[in-house]
Amino acid sequence: MVHPKAMKSDITYKDINEDILNVITKTGSGYYIVLACTSVLTVLLYFLPWAYQIHVGQGVTGLNVPDLWGVYLVNFVFWVGIAHAGTLISAMLYITNTPWRRAIARSAETLTFFGLILASMYVFIHMGRPWKFYWTIPYPNQRMIWLNFQSPLMFDVFAISTYFVSSSVFLYFGMIPDLASLRHRVTGWRRRLYTFLSLGWRGTDRQWYVQGRACMYFASFIIPLVVSVHSIVAWDFALSIVPGYHKTIFAPYFVTGALFSGFAGVTLMMSVVRWFFPVIRKYITELHYDRIGIFLLVLSLVWSYLTVMEVITGLYTNTSQEMESLKYKLLTSPYSYLFALMIFSNSIVPLLFIFRKIRKTVNIMVVMSVFILIGMWLERYLIIPNALSRKFLPYMWHDYSPSWVEISITAGTFFFLISMFMVFLKVFPIISLFEVKEDSIPMKGGGGH
């Protein structure tokens, strides 16, 4: 196997600066066309249906008793999972000083940032009247209406806000040396922005020491935080007594699923960057796909085991409610077909990662990542609204199906993500300059920064 440093031995520091700077500053007409298309689709598919829902009311959705949690909560859990894996990948590989992480770390951290934004917005969409969000804030008030701090929904408010702040700071601290490097190579508003955000960075030994210690601290803090946050999301369901939700396996099940979908999301994102900017292929190589493919294979096996356990725990309870919930999920059309597609996407397809040739073929990795993302979305869908459809009282059973408003907003979310990411590409470096330089040729005079 070729060591990453050997693969990049012909890349100089000047090449790295020029390549990343060109991605930011040199923009062709194709970029603006794609950005305009994704922005228009975001408005048409995401914001306009949301505005229509606010104007008309929640009746335009498929939500009804007892299915009061639908696609919006599915998307919330899905994007929280995507967001968790991004920073966890970067933090985990940062602590272990894994060389190949350096080219993909910024993409993973960016995916976390945008994923949390999208997940948080689904909370407001699901509320119906988003201007009432102040009821979720624990502030003193004369009405003496206090929040239930024992509710797992309140756990979400504190956990996700904490994770958003810590991951944003982790992303920003990692960019400070790059912003200081780029401020001398740009003019106009970019130079003023980079000068302000670089906080007077001069590259002294003391600054490198503090920056390294800060990144190590946040990386160490984020890893247990990620596990706890998505465990809390799982407890939103597991702490209830609803058949299909009341499972002690949900915490590790959701955390594994978050990592699984997150690695697939990072693969898809870095493939898009390579496609739009061919120069990035020098830094994001087949080696990265090979390593991510190994992670996806392991996570698929763990997820498959936990899926079997999730079904078995419902079977050995041997109650009529749990048996009816499993029957509805596994044997009733169309959910039986969706369950089969989920198993195919998350358990069967990833077995191809056993073969190194498959892992190092970019196009195949992209297709397989799409399958994994579809499968992980279906996993959340088969848990959240399906369990509510078959609760304790048969006369209240109700089949849930999302309306065109829910489907449109769900589709528009992906265009919203693409639009935000494309804007980010033109403002901030998508690859860490100083970390890639560490991965390149050694400096004259003994290495180091």
JOVEN-V30443 format. One record per pair of residues at least 6 apart in sequence whose C-alpha atoms are under 7 Angstrom apart, sorted by the first residue. I is the first residue (numbers start at 1). J is the second residue. Records with the same first field share a line. If there is no record, write none. Layout:
I = J ; J
This chain:
4 = 100
5 = 439 ; 440
8 = 440
9 = 440 ; 441
11 = 440
12 = 441
13 = 437
16 = 433
19 = 279
20 = 429
24 = 425 ; 426 ; 427 ; 429
25 = 426
35 = 419 ; 422
38 = 415 ; 418 ; 419
39 = 419
41 = 412 ; 415
42 = 412 ; 415 ; 416
45 = 408 ; 409 ; 411 ; 412
46 = 408 ; 409 ; 412 ; 413
49 = 405 ; 409
53 = 60
54 = 128 ; 129
57 = 128
58 = 128
60 = 403 ; 405
61 = 402 ; 403 ; 405 ; 406
62 = 400 ; 401 ; 402 ; 403
63 = 69 ; 70
66 = 388 ; 389 ; 396 ; 398
67 = 385 ; 388 ; 389 ; 400
69 = 384 ; 385
70 = 384 ; 385
71 = 402 ; 406
72 = 122 ; 126
74 = 380 ; 381 ; 384
76 = 119 ; 122
78 = 377
79 = 115 ; 116 ; 118 ; 119
80 = 115 ; 116 ; 119
81 = 258 ; 259 ; 261 ; 262
82 = 112 ; 115 ; 258 ; 261 ; 262 ; 265
83 = 111 ; 112 ; 113 ; 115 ; 116 ; 262
84 = 112 ; 226 ; 258
85 = 258 ; 259 ; 262 ; 263
86 = 108 ; 109 ; 111 ; 112 ; 262 ; 266
87 = 108 ; 109 ; 112 ; 167
88 = 222 ; 223 ; 226
89 = 108
90 = 101 ; 105 ; 108 ; 109
91 = 219 ; 223
92 = 223
93 = 101
95 = 216 ; 219
99 = 439
100 = 288
102 = 432 ; 435 ; 436
103 = 283 ; 284 ; 431 ; 432 ; 436
104 = 284 ; 431
106 = 430 ; 431 ; 432
107 = 266 ; 270 ; 430
108 = 266
109 = 171
113 = 168
114 = 417
116 = 164
124 = 130
138 = 146 ; 147
152 = 232 ; 235 ; 236
153 = 236
155 = 232
156 = 232 ; 233
159 = 229
160 = 229
163 = 225
166 = 218
170 = 215 ; 218
173 = 211 ; 215
174 = 215
176 = 198
177 = 198 ; 201
178 = 432 ; 433 ; 434
179 = 194 ; 198
180 = 194 ; 195 ; 198 ; 201
183 = 191 ; 194 ; 195
227 = 255
230 = 254 ; 255
231 = 251 ; 254 ; 255
234 = 250 ; 251 ; 254
235 = 251
237 = 245 ; 246
238 = 245 ; 246 ; 247 ; 248 ; 250
239 = 246
240 = 246
242 = 391
243 = 321 ; 322 ; 325 ; 387 ; 391
244 = 322 ; 325 ; 383 ; 387
245 = 387
249 = 310
253 = 303 ; 306
256 = 299 ; 303
257 = 303 ; 376
260 = 296 ; 299 ; 300
261 = 372 ; 373 ; 376
263 = 292 ; 296
264 = 369 ; 372 ; 373
267 = 366 ; 369
268 = 366 ; 369
274 = 280 ; 281
286 = 360
289 = 359 ; 360
290 = 356 ; 359 ; 360
293 = 353 ; 359
294 = 353
297 = 350 ; 351 ; 353
300 = 346 ; 347 ; 350
301 = 347
304 = 347
314 = 322 ; 323
315 = 323
321 = 391 ; 392
325 = 387 ; 390
329 = 335 ; 336 ; 382 ; 386
330 = 336 ; 339
338 = 378
341 = 375
342 = 375 ; 378 ; 379
345 = 371 ; 372 ; 375
346 = 372 ; 375
349 = 368
352 = 358
353 = 359
358 = 364
359 = 365
385 = 400
389 = 397 ; 398 ; 399 ; 400
390 = 397
391 = 397
